[in-house]
Amino acid sequence: MPDPPHSALSLRQDRLFWSLIGLGVLGLIALTPVDAAWTLWLREQRDPAFGEWMRRTLFEGDLPGFSDPPILFLLSSLVAYGFCASSRAPEWLRRYRPELGFIVLAALAG
């Protein structure tokens, strides 16, 4: 059975997608000459307090740090996904099971 023809909306979305990809590639090409200089400038201007905040984590007994919110979000998503499988889960939470599964799978794959 032949594929149905693309609709005008689908073609417009394809053009938008490839246009955004092309703009991203052009942006990377344009930033390449100044990337090393900007990186060096950022390294020279760094703040030691910011570095300390980046290193801290609740899971090592320190104060909250930069990596704690994503880890806590992932753990809460994993708990909510597990709870969705039980019969005691409310219906509104069961509707979010595919999204929660995607969050957990994407985080584990990444």
Biopython code that builds the backbone (N, CA, C, O; Angstrom):
import numpy as np
from Bio.PDB.StructureBuilder import StructureBuilder

atoms = [
    (1, "MET", "N", (0.848, -1.167, 0.000)),
    (1, "MET", "CA", (0.000, 0.000, 0.000)),
    (1, "MET", "C", (0.901, 1.239, 0.000)),
    (1, "MET", "O", (1.798, 1.327, 0.839)),
    (2, "PRO", "N", (0.698, 2.186, -0.898)),
    (2, "PRO", "CA", (1.562, 3.367, -0.958)),
    (2, "PRO", "C", (1.324, 4.301, 0.224)),
    (2, "PRO", "O", (0.238, 4.349, 0.801)),
    (3, "ASP", "N", (2.379, 5.043, 0.561)),
    (3, "ASP", "CA", (2.274, 6.016, 1.652)),
    (3, "ASP", "C", (1.363, 7.159, 1.233)),
    (3, "ASP", "O", (1.364, 7.566, 0.071)),
    (4, "PRO", "N", (0.587, 7.676, 2.179)),
    (4, "PRO", "CA", (-0.257, 8.829, 1.831)),
    (4, "PRO", "C", (0.624, 10.043, 1.559)),
    (4, "PRO", "O", (1.708, 10.159, 2.131)),
    (5, "PRO", "N", (0.172, 10.948, 0.692)),
    (5, "PRO", "CA", (0.980, 12.130, 0.397)),
    (5, "PRO", "C", (1.080, 13.045, 1.613)),
    (5, "PRO", "O", (0.176, 13.097, 2.448)),
    (6, "HIS", "N", (2.199, 13.765, 1.695)),
    (6, "HIS", "CA", (2.383, 14.716, 2.802)),
    (6, "HIS", "C", (1.391, 15.855, 2.674)),
    (6, "HIS", "O", (1.134, 16.357, 1.579)),
    (7, "SER", "N", (0.851, 16.246, 3.786)),
    (7, "SER", "CA", (-0.041, 17.405, 3.773)),
    (7, "SER", "C", (0.805, 18.679, 3.757)),
    (7, "SER", "O", (2.013, 18.632, 3.989)),
    (8, "ALA", "N", (0.176, 19.791, 3.487)),
    (8, "ALA", "CA", (0.882, 21.066, 3.460)),
    (8, "ALA", "C", (1.452, 21.395, 4.842)),
    (8, "ALA", "O", (2.533, 21.975, 4.943)),
    (9, "LEU", "N", (0.729, 21.024, 5.910)),
    (9, "LEU", "CA", (1.211, 21.271, 7.258)),
    (9, "LEU", "C", (2.455, 20.455, 7.538)),
    (9, "LEU", "O", (3.406, 20.958, 8.136)),
    (10, "SER", "N", (2.463, 19.205, 7.114)),
    (10, "SER", "CA", (3.615, 18.350, 7.327)),
    (10, "SER", "C", (4.842, 18.890, 6.591)),
    (10, "SER", "O", (5.943, 18.897, 7.141)),
    (11, "LEU", "N", (4.656, 19.338, 5.357)),
    (11, "LEU", "CA", (5.774, 19.898, 4.613)),
    (11, "LEU", "C", (6.299, 21.167, 5.275)),
    (11, "LEU", "O", (7.507, 21.402, 5.300)),
    (12, "ARG", "N", (5.393, 21.986, 5.810)),
    (12, "ARG", "CA", (5.800, 23.209, 6.505)),
    (12, "ARG", "C", (6.587, 22.863, 7.762)),
    (12, "ARG", "O", (7.581, 23.518, 8.074)),
    (13, "GLN", "N", (6.144, 21.833, 8.486)),
    (13, "GLN", "CA", (6.861, 21.423, 9.689)),
    (13, "GLN", "C", (8.236, 20.865, 9.325)),
    (13, "GLN", "O", (9.208, 21.129, 10.031)),
    (14, "ASP", "N", (8.335, 20.101, 8.237)),
    (14, "ASP", "CA", (9.634, 19.583, 7.800)),
    (14, "ASP", "C", (10.578, 20.719, 7.443)),
    (14, "ASP", "O", (11.754, 20.688, 7.806)),
    (15, "ARG", "N", (10.073, 21.716, 6.737)),
    (15, "ARG", "CA", (10.918, 22.862, 6.377)),
    (15, "ARG", "C", (11.380, 23.608, 7.616)),
    (15, "ARG", "O", (12.539, 24.016, 7.699)),
    (16, "LEU", "N", (10.479, 23.791, 8.589)),
    (16, "LEU", "CA", (10.839, 24.471, 9.826)),
    (16, "LEU", "C", (11.912, 23.687, 10.568)),
    (16, "LEU", "O", (12.876, 24.270, 11.063)),
    (17, "PHE", "N", (11.751, 22.367, 10.648)),
    (17, "PHE", "CA", (12.725, 21.517, 11.330)),
    (17, "PHE", "C", (14.101, 21.645, 10.686)),
    (17, "PHE", "O", (15.091, 21.879, 11.379)),
    (18, "TRP", "N", (14.170, 21.493, 9.371)),
    (18, "TRP", "CA", (15.466, 21.549, 8.692)),
    (18, "TRP", "C", (16.035, 22.963, 8.710)),
    (18, "TRP", "O", (17.254, 23.132, 8.708)),
    (19, "SER", "N", (15.184, 23.972, 8.726)),
    (19, "SER", "CA", (15.680, 25.340, 8.840)),
    (19, "SER", "C", (16.324, 25.570, 10.209)),
    (19, "SER", "O", (17.379, 26.198, 10.303)),
    (20, "LEU", "N", (15.690, 25.061, 11.265)),
    (20, "LEU", "CA", (16.270, 25.201, 12.605)),
    (20, "LEU", "C", (17.579, 24.431, 12.729)),
    (20, "LEU", "O", (18.525, 24.918, 13.348)),
    (21, "ILE", "N", (17.645, 23.242, 12.153)),
    (21, "ILE", "CA", (18.896, 22.475, 12.168)),
    (21, "ILE", "C", (19.988, 23.260, 11.437)),
    (21, "ILE", "O", (21.112, 23.371, 11.926)),
    (22, "GLY", "N", (19.653, 23.797, 10.274)),
    (22, "GLY", "CA", (20.620, 24.573, 9.494)),
    (22, "GLY", "C", (21.099, 25.803, 10.241)),
    (22, "GLY", "O", (22.290, 26.112, 10.224)),
    (23, "LEU", "N", (20.178, 26.517, 10.903)),
    (23, "LEU", "CA", (20.566, 27.695, 11.687)),
    (23, "LEU", "C", (21.477, 27.310, 12.852)),
    (23, "LEU", "O", (22.418, 28.036, 13.172)),
    (24, "GLY", "N", (21.200, 26.175, 13.483)),
    (24, "GLY", "CA", (22.059, 25.709, 14.563)),
    (24, "GLY", "C", (23.464, 25.399, 14.084)),
    (24, "GLY", "O", (24.440, 25.755, 14.744)),
    (25, "VAL", "N", (23.574, 24.733, 12.934)),
    (25, "VAL", "CA", (24.891, 24.421, 12.371)),
    (25, "VAL", "C", (25.627, 25.706, 12.009)),
    (25, "VAL", "O", (26.816, 25.839, 12.300)),
    (26, "LEU", "N", (24.940, 26.649, 11.383)),
    (26, "LEU", "CA", (25.568, 27.924, 11.039)),
    (26, "LEU", "C", (26.011, 28.688, 12.293)),
    (26, "LEU", "O", (27.064, 29.326, 12.300)),
    (27, "GLY", "N", (25.204, 28.616, 13.343)),
    (27, "GLY", "CA", (25.579, 29.260, 14.600)),
    (27, "GLY", "C", (26.836, 28.650, 15.199)),
    (27, "GLY", "O", (27.702, 29.372, 15.693)),
    (28, "LEU", "N", (26.944, 27.315, 15.158)),
    (28, "LEU", "CA", (28.147, 26.661, 15.668)),
    (28, "LEU", "C", (29.373, 27.037, 14.847)),
    (28, "LEU", "O", (30.451, 27.259, 15.397)),
    (29, "ILE", "N", (29.206, 27.107, 13.543)),
    (29, "ILE", "CA", (30.317, 27.502, 12.684)),
    (29, "ILE", "C", (30.739, 28.932, 12.988)),
    (29, "ILE", "O", (31.933, 29.231, 13.029)),
    (30, "ALA", "N", (29.771, 29.816, 13.201)),
    (30, "ALA", "CA", (30.084, 31.216, 13.479)),
    (30, "ALA", "C", (30.753, 31.395, 14.837)),
    (30, "ALA", "O", (31.572, 32.300, 14.999)),
    (31, "LEU", "N", (30.424, 30.551, 15.822)),
    (31, "LEU", "CA", (30.995, 30.691, 17.164)),
    (31, "LEU", "C", (32.354, 30.028, 17.326)),
    (31, "LEU", "O", (33.054, 30.299, 18.302)),
    (32, "THR", "N", (32.739, 29.179, 16.406)),
    (32, "THR", "CA", (33.999, 28.447, 16.539)),
    (32, "THR", "C", (35.212, 29.362, 16.709)),
    (32, "THR", "O", (36.044, 29.071, 17.569)),
    (33, "PRO", "N", (35.368, 30.446, 15.948)),
    (33, "PRO", "CA", (36.562, 31.283, 16.117)),
    (33, "PRO", "C", (36.670, 31.962, 17.487)),
    (33, "PRO", "O", (37.778, 32.229, 17.950)),
    (34, "VAL", "N", (35.540, 32.243, 18.141)),
    (34, "VAL", "CA", (35.586, 32.946, 19.429)),
    (34, "VAL", "C", (35.378, 32.023, 20.619)),
    (34, "VAL", "O", (35.448, 32.472, 21.763)),
    (35, "ASP", "N", (35.125, 30.760, 20.378)),
    (35, "ASP", "CA", (34.823, 29.824, 21.456)),
    (35, "ASP", "C", (35.989, 29.686, 22.430)),
    (35, "ASP", "O", (35.779, 29.754, 23.641)),
    (36, "ALA", "N", (37.190, 29.498, 21.942)),
    (36, "ALA", "CA", (38.355, 29.324, 22.821)),
    (36, "ALA", "C", (38.616, 30.589, 23.631)),
    (36, "ALA", "O", (38.940, 30.515, 24.816)),
    (37, "ALA", "N", (38.475, 31.741, 22.996)),
    (37, "ALA", "CA", (38.702, 33.006, 23.713)),
    (37, "ALA", "C", (37.660, 33.205, 24.813)),
    (37, "ALA", "O", (38.003, 33.618, 25.921)),
    (38, "TRP", "N", (36.406, 32.920, 24.523)),
    (38, "TRP", "CA", (35.364, 33.056, 25.545)),
    (38, "TRP", "C", (35.570, 32.072, 26.686)),
    (38, "TRP", "O", (35.371, 32.426, 27.849)),
    (39, "THR", "N", (35.961, 30.856, 26.378)),
    (39, "THR", "CA", (36.216, 29.857, 27.414)),
    (39, "THR", "C", (37.361, 30.307, 28.322)),
    (39, "THR", "O", (37.265, 30.187, 29.543)),
    (40, "LEU", "N", (38.437, 30.822, 27.736)),
    (40, "LEU", "CA", (39.564, 31.321, 28.519)),
    (40, "LEU", "C", (39.135, 32.491, 29.395)),
    (40, "LEU", "O", (39.537, 32.568, 30.556)),
    (41, "TRP", "N", (38.320, 33.410, 28.858)),
    (41, "TRP", "CA", (37.846, 34.548, 29.633)),
    (41, "TRP", "C", (37.002, 34.079, 30.823)),
    (41, "TRP", "O", (37.154, 34.583, 31.936)),
    (42, "LEU", "N", (36.112, 33.112, 30.579)),
    (42, "LEU", "CA", (35.278, 32.594, 31.667)),
    (42, "LEU", "C", (36.131, 31.941, 32.744)),
    (42, "LEU", "O", (35.847, 32.091, 33.932)),
    (43, "ARG", "N", (37.169, 31.221, 32.348)),
    (43, "ARG", "CA", (38.054, 30.575, 33.325)),
    (43, "ARG", "C", (38.790, 31.631, 34.149)),
    (43, "ARG", "O", (38.965, 31.457, 35.355)),
    (44, "GLU", "N", (39.223, 32.722, 33.516)),
    (44, "GLU", "CA", (39.935, 33.780, 34.245)),
    (44, "GLU", "C", (39.022, 34.531, 35.205)),
    (44, "GLU", "O", (39.487, 35.024, 36.233)),
    (45, "GLN", "N", (37.720, 34.629, 34.890)),
    (45, "GLN", "CA", (36.780, 35.400, 35.697)),
    (45, "GLN", "C", (36.038, 34.549, 36.727)),
    (45, "GLN", "O", (35.129, 35.042, 37.394)),
    (46, "ARG", "N", (36.411, 33.294, 36.859)),
    (46, "ARG", "CA", (35.628, 32.402, 37.717)),
    (46, "ARG", "C", (35.652, 32.848, 39.182)),
    (46, "ARG", "O", (36.585, 33.492, 39.660)),
    (47, "ASP", "N", (34.586, 32.471, 39.853)),
    (47, "ASP", "CA", (34.407, 32.802, 41.254)),
    (47, "ASP", "C", (34.588, 31.522, 42.069)),
    (47, "ASP", "O", (33.912, 30.532, 41.789)),
    (48, "PRO", "N", (35.473, 31.506, 43.064)),
    (48, "PRO", "CA", (35.675, 30.283, 43.858)),
    (48, "PRO", "C", (34.400, 29.813, 44.571)),
    (48, "PRO", "O", (34.203, 28.611, 44.754)),
    (49, "ALA", "N", (33.534, 30.755, 44.975)),
    (49, "ALA", "CA", (32.292, 30.364, 45.653)),
    (49, "ALA", "C", (31.381, 29.596, 44.702)),
    (49, "ALA", "O", (30.697, 28.660, 45.117)),
    (50, "PHE", "N", (31.369, 29.983, 43.441)),
    (50, "PHE", "CA", (30.561, 29.266, 42.457)),
    (50, "PHE", "C", (31.074, 27.844, 42.270)),
    (50, "PHE", "O", (30.283, 26.906, 42.170)),
    (51, "GLY", "N", (32.387, 27.679, 42.221)),
    (51, "GLY", "CA", (32.973, 26.343, 42.101)),
    (51, "GLY", "C", (32.633, 25.463, 43.290)),
    (51, "GLY", "O", (32.355, 24.274, 43.137)),
    (52, "GLU", "N", (32.658, 26.057, 44.477)),
    (52, "GLU", "CA", (32.298, 25.291, 45.674)),
    (52, "GLU", "C", (30.827, 24.869, 45.631)),
    (52, "GLU", "O", (30.490, 23.747, 46.010)),
    (53, "TRP", "N", (29.959, 25.765, 45.170)),
    (53, "TRP", "CA", (28.536, 25.435, 45.045)),
    (53, "TRP", "C", (28.323, 24.314, 44.020)),
    (53, "TRP", "O", (27.442, 23.472, 44.194)),
    (54, "MET", "N", (29.121, 24.304, 42.964)),
    (54, "MET", "CA", (29.003, 23.254, 41.954)),
    (54, "MET", "C", (29.452, 21.897, 42.500)),
    (54, "MET", "O", (28.940, 20.864, 42.068)),
    (55, "ARG", "N", (30.399, 21.882, 43.441)),
    (55, "ARG", "CA", (30.932, 20.623, 43.978)),
    (55, "ARG", "C", (30.065, 20.007, 45.068)),
    (55, "ARG", "O", (30.092, 18.791, 45.259)),
    (56, "ARG", "N", (29.296, 20.824, 45.788)),
    (56, "ARG", "CA", (28.528, 20.315, 46.927)),
    (56, "ARG", "C", (27.365, 19.437, 46.490)),
    (56, "ARG", "O", (26.846, 19.581, 45.383)),
    (57, "THR", "N", (26.957, 18.520, 47.374)),
    (57, "THR", "CA", (25.754, 17.722, 47.160)),
    (57, "THR", "C", (25.217, 17.241, 48.502)),
    (57, "THR", "O", (25.979, 16.947, 49.423)),
    (58, "LEU", "N", (23.913, 17.167, 48.592)),
    (58, "LEU", "CA", (23.272, 16.675, 49.813)),
    (58, "LEU", "C", (23.629, 15.228, 50.099)),
    (58, "LEU", "O", (23.644, 14.801, 51.254)),
    (59, "PHE", "N", (23.913, 14.484, 49.062)),
    (59, "PHE", "CA", (24.118, 13.048, 49.194)),
    (59, "PHE", "C", (25.484, 12.707, 49.775)),
    (59, "PHE", "O", (25.760, 11.542, 50.059)),
    (60, "GLU", "N", (26.338, 13.704, 49.954)),
    (60, "GLU", "CA", (27.624, 13.507, 50.617)),
    (60, "GLU", "C", (27.670, 14.220, 51.962)),
    (60, "GLU", "O", (28.738, 14.374, 52.556)),
    (61, "GLY", "N", (26.506, 14.656, 52.438)),
    (61, "GLY", "CA", (26.418, 15.286, 53.742)),
    (61, "GLY", "C", (26.720, 16.777, 53.730)),
    (61, "GLY", "O", (26.859, 17.382, 54.794)),
    (62, "ASP", "N", (26.822, 17.379, 52.562)),
    (62, "ASP", "CA", (27.101, 18.814, 52.468)),
    (62, "ASP", "C", (25.793, 19.600, 52.387)),
    (62, "ASP", "O", (24.700, 19.039, 52.457)),
    (63, "LEU", "N", (25.943, 20.910, 52.237)),
    (63, "LEU", "CA", (24.792, 21.756, 51.957)),
    (63, "LEU", "C", (24.307, 21.480, 50.532)),
    (63, "LEU", "O", (25.035, 20.877, 49.744)),
    (64, "PRO", "N", (23.086, 21.912, 50.188)),
    (64, "PRO", "CA", (22.608, 21.693, 48.818)),
    (64, "PRO", "C", (23.545, 22.321, 47.787)),
    (64, "PRO", "O", (24.116, 23.391, 48.003)),
    (65, "GLY", "N", (23.682, 21.631, 46.676)),
    (65, "GLY", "CA", (24.551, 22.102, 45.605)),
    (65, "GLY", "C", (23.831, 22.105, 44.270)),
    (65, "GLY", "O", (22.616, 21.925, 44.198)),
    (66, "PHE", "N", (24.600, 22.312, 43.220)),
    (66, "PHE", "CA", (24.052, 22.475, 41.876)),
    (66, "PHE", "C", (23.397, 21.201, 41.345)),
    (66, "PHE", "O", (22.382, 21.282, 40.652)),
    (67, "SER", "N", (23.946, 20.041, 41.649)),
    (67, "SER", "CA", (23.428, 18.796, 41.080)),
    (67, "SER", "C", (22.250, 18.216, 41.849)),
    (67, "SER", "O", (21.640, 17.252, 41.386)),
    (68, "ASP", "N", (21.917, 18.760, 42.984)),
    (68, "ASP", "CA", (20.847, 18.184, 43.793)),
    (68, "ASP", "C", (19.446, 18.296, 43.183)),
    (68, "ASP", "O", (18.724, 17.299, 43.208)),
    (69, "PRO", "N", (19.009, 19.437, 42.637)),
    (69, "PRO", "CA", (17.653, 19.498, 42.074)),
    (69, "PRO", "C", (17.392, 18.473, 40.964)),
    (69, "PRO", "O", (16.334, 17.843, 40.987)),
    (70, "PRO", "N", (18.292, 18.269, 39.994)),
    (70, "PRO", "CA", (17.987, 17.240, 38.990)),
    (70, "PRO", "C", (17.926, 15.832, 39.562)),
    (70, "PRO", "O", (17.104, 15.022, 39.134)),
    (71, "ILE", "N", (18.789, 15.535, 40.527)),
    (71, "ILE", "CA", (18.774, 14.201, 41.135)),
    (71, "ILE", "C", (17.485, 13.990, 41.914)),
    (71, "ILE", "O", (16.877, 12.923, 41.828)),
    (72, "LEU", "N", (17.060, 14.996, 42.674)),
    (72, "LEU", "CA", (15.812, 14.883, 43.425)),
    (72, "LEU", "C", (14.609, 14.774, 42.490)),
    (72, "LEU", "O", (13.662, 14.044, 42.782)),
    (73, "PHE", "N", (14.641, 15.496, 41.363)),
    (73, "PHE", "CA", (13.566, 15.389, 40.374)),
    (73, "PHE", "C", (13.512, 13.978, 39.792)),
    (73, "PHE", "O", (12.430, 13.412, 39.637)),
    (74, "LEU", "N", (14.677, 13.408, 39.468)),
    (74, "LEU", "CA", (14.711, 12.050, 38.934)),
    (74, "LEU", "C", (14.208, 11.036, 39.956)),
    (74, "LEU", "O", (13.439, 10.139, 39.610)),
    (75, "LEU", "N", (14.629, 11.169, 41.192)),
    (75, "LEU", "CA", (14.162, 10.240, 42.228)),
    (75, "LEU", "C", (12.658, 10.347, 42.432)),
    (75, "LEU", "O", (11.982, 9.327, 42.569)),
    (76, "SER", "N", (12.122, 11.569, 42.455)),
    (76, "SER", "CA", (10.673, 11.717, 42.623)),
    (76, "SER", "C", (9.931, 11.177, 41.402)),
    (76, "SER", "O", (8.843, 10.619, 41.552)),
    (77, "SER", "N", (10.485, 11.326, 40.203)),
    (77, "SER", "CA", (9.864, 10.749, 39.001)),
    (77, "SER", "C", (9.878, 9.233, 39.057)),
    (77, "SER", "O", (8.906, 8.583, 38.672)),
    (78, "LEU", "N", (10.980, 8.668, 39.537)),
    (78, "LEU", "CA", (11.075, 7.209, 39.651)),
    (78, "LEU", "C", (10.080, 6.667, 40.670)),
    (78, "LEU", "O", (9.451, 5.635, 40.433)),
    (79, "VAL", "N", (9.932, 7.347, 41.796)),
    (79, "VAL", "CA", (8.957, 6.926, 42.815)),
    (79, "VAL", "C", (7.536, 7.057, 42.271)),
    (79, "VAL", "O", (6.717, 6.157, 42.455)),
    (80, "ALA", "N", (7.240, 8.171, 41.602)),
    (80, "ALA", "CA", (5.899, 8.371, 41.039)),
    (80, "ALA", "C", (5.606, 7.343, 39.959)),
    (80, "ALA", "O", (4.478, 6.858, 39.866)),
    (81, "TYR", "N", (6.607, 6.996, 39.133)),
    (81, "TYR", "CA", (6.406, 5.983, 38.099)),
    (81, "TYR", "C", (6.128, 4.622, 38.735)),
    (81, "TYR", "O", (5.247, 3.891, 38.283)),
    (82, "GLY", "N", (6.867, 4.290, 39.767)),
    (82, "GLY", "CA", (6.613, 3.029, 40.464)),
    (82, "GLY", "C", (5.246, 2.998, 41.117)),
    (82, "GLY", "O", (4.578, 1.964, 41.118)),
    (83, "PHE", "N", (4.828, 4.121, 41.671)),
    (83, "PHE", "CA", (3.511, 4.194, 42.308)),
    (83, "PHE", "C", (2.395, 4.102, 41.274)),
    (83, "PHE", "O", (1.313, 3.602, 41.580)),
    (84, "CYS", "N", (2.643, 4.576, 40.055)),
    (84, "CYS", "CA", (1.636, 4.503, 38.989)),
    (84, "CYS", "C", (1.253, 3.062, 38.662)),
    (84, "CYS", "O", (0.130, 2.800, 38.231)),
    (85, "ALA", "N", (2.171, 2.138, 38.865)),
    (85, "ALA", "CA", (1.909, 0.737, 38.534)),
    (85, "ALA", "C", (1.007, 0.060, 39.568)),
    (85, "ALA", "O", (0.428, -0.990, 39.291)),
    (86, "SER", "N", (0.885, 0.650, 40.747)),
    (86, "SER", "CA", (0.056, 0.017, 41.780)),
    (86, "SER", "C", (-1.418, 0.326, 41.540)),
    (86, "SER", "O", (-1.772, 1.284, 40.853)),
    (87, "SER", "N", (-2.254, -0.508, 42.122)),
    (87, "SER", "CA", (-3.699, -0.308, 41.971)),
    (87, "SER", "C", (-4.212, 0.833, 42.849)),
    (87, "SER", "O", (-5.332, 1.306, 42.657)),
    (88, "ARG", "N", (-3.402, 1.276, 43.809)),
    (88, "ARG", "CA", (-3.822, 2.355, 44.696)),
    (88, "ARG", "C", (-3.582, 3.738, 44.105)),
    (88, "ARG", "O", (-4.000, 4.739, 44.687)),
    (89, "ALA", "N", (-2.915, 3.806, 42.957)),
    (89, "ALA", "CA", (-2.600, 5.105, 42.354)),
    (89, "ALA", "C", (-3.871, 5.777, 41.857)),
    (89, "ALA", "O", (-4.731, 5.125, 41.264)),
    (90, "PRO", "N", (-3.991, 7.074, 42.098)),
    (90, "PRO", "CA", (-5.170, 7.782, 41.585)),
    (90, "PRO", "C", (-5.132, 7.862, 40.051)),
    (90, "PRO", "O", (-4.074, 7.766, 39.429)),
    (91, "GLU", "N", (-6.300, 8.039, 39.478)),
    (91, "GLU", "CA", (-6.415, 8.047, 38.012)),
    (91, "GLU", "C", (-5.625, 9.189, 37.383)),
    (91, "GLU", "O", (-5.039, 9.011, 36.315)),
    (92, "TRP", "N", (-5.597, 10.356, 38.021)),
    (92, "TRP", "CA", (-4.874, 11.493, 37.448)),
    (92, "TRP", "C", (-3.383, 11.210, 37.342)),
    (92, "TRP", "O", (-2.715, 11.692, 36.427)),
    (93, "LEU", "N", (-2.856, 10.414, 38.297)),
    (93, "LEU", "CA", (-1.433, 10.076, 38.245)),
    (93, "LEU", "C", (-1.166, 8.994, 37.208)),
    (93, "LEU", "O", (-0.112, 8.999, 36.571)),
    (94, "ARG", "N", (-2.089, 8.079, 37.030)),
    (94, "ARG", "CA", (-1.904, 7.023, 36.018)),
    (94, "ARG", "C", (-1.819, 7.599, 34.611)),
    (94, "ARG", "O", (-1.151, 7.034, 33.745)),
    (95, "ARG", "N", (-2.489, 8.715, 34.384)),
    (95, "ARG", "CA", (-2.437, 9.346, 33.058)),
    (95, "ARG", "C", (-1.034, 9.855, 32.729)),
    (95, "ARG", "O", (-0.692, 10.004, 31.555)),
    (96, "TYR", "N", (-0.227, 10.119, 33.740)),
    (96, "TYR", "CA", (1.129, 10.635, 33.512)),
    (96, "TYR", "C", (2.182, 9.528, 33.446)),
    (96, "TYR", "O", (3.374, 9.829, 33.374)),
    (97, "ARG", "N", (1.783, 8.284, 33.469)),
    (97, "ARG", "CA", (2.756, 7.194, 33.473)),
    (97, "ARG", "C", (3.655, 7.191, 32.233)),
    (97, "ARG", "O", (4.858, 6.981, 32.386)),
    (98, "PRO", "N", (3.145, 7.410, 31.014)),
    (98, "PRO", "CA", (4.076, 7.440, 29.865)),
    (98, "PRO", "C", (5.108, 8.563, 29.972)),
    (98, "PRO", "O", (6.275, 8.361, 29.638)),
    (99, "GLU", "N", (4.693, 9.736, 30.431)),
    (99, "GLU", "CA", (5.635, 10.841, 30.567)),
    (99, "GLU", "C", (6.677, 10.551, 31.636)),
    (99, "GLU", "O", (7.860, 10.834, 31.447)),
    (100, "LEU", "N", (6.243, 9.986, 32.758)),
    (100, "LEU", "CA", (7.181, 9.644, 33.815)),
    (100, "LEU", "C", (8.146, 8.557, 33.348)),
    (100, "LEU", "O", (9.333, 8.597, 33.670)),
    (101, "GLY", "N", (7.644, 7.599, 32.599)),
    (101, "GLY", "CA", (8.512, 6.557, 32.046)),
    (101, "GLY", "C", (9.561, 7.138, 31.114)),
    (101, "GLY", "O", (10.716, 6.711, 31.126)),
    (102, "PHE", "N", (9.158, 8.117, 30.302)),
    (102, "PHE", "CA", (10.118, 8.761, 29.412)),
    (102, "PHE", "C", (11.181, 9.510, 30.208)),
    (102, "PHE", "O", (12.362, 9.443, 29.868)),
    (103, "ILE", "N", (10.788, 10.215, 31.251)),
    (103, "ILE", "CA", (11.756, 10.948, 32.074)),
    (103, "ILE", "C", (12.757, 9.986, 32.669)),
    (103, "ILE", "O", (13.962, 10.233, 32.613)),
    (104, "VAL", "N", (12.281, 8.893, 33.237)),
    (104, "VAL", "CA", (13.186, 7.934, 33.870)),
    (104, "VAL", "C", (14.102, 7.277, 32.842)),
    (104, "VAL", "O", (15.308, 7.171, 33.066)),
    (105, "LEU", "N", (13.547, 6.843, 31.733)),
    (105, "LEU", "CA", (14.349, 6.191, 30.706)),
    (105, "LEU", "C", (15.384, 7.146, 30.103)),
    (105, "LEU", "O", (16.535, 6.762, 29.898)),
    (106, "ALA", "N", (14.983, 8.372, 29.825)),
    (106, "ALA", "CA", (15.929, 9.350, 29.262)),
    (106, "ALA", "C", (17.058, 9.665, 30.240)),
    (106, "ALA", "O", (18.209, 9.819, 29.834)),
    (107, "ALA", "N", (16.727, 9.760, 31.529)),
    (107, "ALA", "CA", (17.759, 10.046, 32.517)),
    (107, "ALA", "C", (18.723, 8.868, 32.667)),
    (107, "ALA", "O", (19.932, 9.065, 32.794)),
    (108, "LEU", "N", (18.198, 7.662, 32.651)),
    (108, "LEU", "CA", (19.078, 6.495, 32.781)),
    (108, "LEU", "C", (19.922, 6.287, 31.525)),
    (108, "LEU", "O", (21.079, 5.876, 31.619)),
    (109, "ALA", "N", (19.363, 6.563, 30.370)),
    (109, "ALA", "CA", (20.114, 6.423, 29.129)),
    (109, "ALA", "C", (21.165, 7.518, 28.988)),
    (109, "ALA", "O", (22.219, 7.307, 28.388)),
    (110, "GLY", "N", (20.868, 8.691, 29.548)),
    (110, "GLY", "CA", (21.816, 9.803, 29.447)),
    (110, "GLY", "C", (22.927, 9.678, 30.418)),
    (110, "GLY", "O", (23.810, 10.535, 30.459)),
]
sb = StructureBuilder()
sb.init_structure("model")
sb.init_model(0)
sb.init_chain("A")
sb.init_seg("    ")
for serial, (resi, resn, name, xyz) in enumerate(atoms, 1):
    if name == "N":
        sb.init_residue(resn, " ", resi, " ")
    sb.init_atom(name, np.array(xyz, "f"), 0.0, 1.0, " ", f" {name:<3s}", serial, name[0])
structure = sb.get_structure()
